Amino acid sequence: MSGSLEGRRVLVTGAAGRIGSVATRQLTELGALVTALTIVEDPSLKADRIIVGDTRSEQDVAAALEGVDLVVHLAALAHPTSGTPYDVYTTNVVSTFNVLAQAGALGIDRAVVASSINAYGVPFNPDNVLPAYFPLDENIPTDVADWYSLSKQNDENTARMAWRRWGIDVVSFRFPHVNSAEILTRQAEGMRADPVRGVREAWSYLDTRDAAYAIELGLTAPLSGAHKFFVAAGTTNAPYETESLLDAFAPDVPRLRRFPGRQVPIDLTAVRTVLGFEARYELDLPTHQLEI
Ligand SMILES: NC(=O)c1ccc[n+]([C@@H]2O[C@H](COP(=O)([O-])OP(=O)(O)OC[C@H]3O[C@@H](n4cnc5c(N)ncnc54)[C@H](O)[C@@H]3O)[C@@H](O)[C@H]2O)c1
């Protein structure tokens, strides 16, 4: 399946959230008829259909999926501290199972799911472990020691099961920190002062509008199967050369290639070649000399 979203009926879960609100707007601008599923009423949300409900509820998800062609599943507790460990884990895995299992059983062709860079576990690992190598890629070994990362790893398994069981194509995005240009710029200022804090996320970021663009491509690119993709801006959020950051903060981590300038040390080959994704909004940062 590929092509236009004009007239396609798309369910967006978590539609009032940071990524969901922008995705709902951008998909609507592309002609999609969006059903917005939200657990909180949000008067600013504009969609073809708005359903207030819970992605853990079989009834609410069944109602939201009525007449739908495509699914974008973003609803989640988006941080380990967004609830108790039990709440974060169960909300995320039950919601993803519920949405994909029902969508699959209904014969819906395609779903896009928000996984996370945290599916590889290292960024929230309290032992301060470093990645097995740079650039991060979809095969990087995982080292999970928190319930949020575990839930995202589990969501990727659920996606694969749903495809094997029902043949629903699923694109899971390992999003890095996603935010508005304004907040990303502020974060980059913090990264200038304290760059070590970005090492385990490979100093990656993504503008919310680019997250919505990736979602559009995930819904329309010609593919089949269950695929997970790292997706990020091509540059880092730190105003230093990537090689000097890695020399300073990950000197013993193997580097599988060199990273010119501020190139992000994540392998974006899969998302570029399969989906044709290239970020449209990048931080324009000066390059300073790293002194430690
Ligand atoms: N923003 C990021 O930096 C980032 C990075 C990696 C992954 N993600 C993932 O992307 C997705 C969207 O993230 P976001 O930044 O927009 O988060 P967000 O918290 O702004 O949005 C998530 C939305 O899901 C809703 N929600 C939570 N539990 C629900 C439930 N049981 N039923 C229905 N809705 C529920 C929340 O109310 C919220 O509106 C999440 O799955 C998150 O884990 C986000």
The ligand as an ORCA input file, in Angstrom:
! r2SCAN-3c Opt
* xyz 0 1
  N       8.078     12.977     22.950
  C       9.133     12.195     23.014
  O      10.247     12.673     23.255
  C       9.020     10.706     22.761
  C      10.200      9.992     22.563
  C      10.122      8.622     22.327
  C       8.878      7.998     22.275
  N       7.739      8.729     22.501
  C       6.462      8.007     22.451
  O       5.607      8.682     21.540
  C       4.251      8.600     21.996
  C       3.668      9.996     22.104
  O       4.486     10.721     23.012
  P       4.189     12.231     23.399
  O       5.487     12.899     23.603
  O       3.195     12.821     22.458
  O       3.553     11.983     24.830
  P       2.318     12.718     25.541
  O       2.345     12.296     26.960
  O       2.311     14.179     25.210
  O       1.083     12.037     24.779
  C       0.601     10.759     25.087
  C      -0.912     10.855     25.171
  O      -1.426      9.560     25.496
  C      -2.505      9.762     26.385
  N      -2.774      8.553     27.151
  C      -2.059      8.031     28.185
  N      -2.652      6.926     28.652
  C      -3.757      6.737     27.892
  C      -4.783      5.762     27.888
  N      -4.807      4.752     28.754
  N      -5.780      5.888     26.971
  C      -5.795      6.892     26.078
  N      -4.835      7.855     26.034
  C      -3.835      7.771     26.942
  C      -2.081     10.909     27.275
  O      -3.187     11.513     27.899
  C      -1.392     11.822     26.264
  O      -2.281     12.759     25.701
  C       4.297      7.816     23.307
  O       4.032      6.465     23.014
  C       5.723      7.993     23.765
  O       6.135      6.931     24.599
  C       7.786     10.058     22.737
*
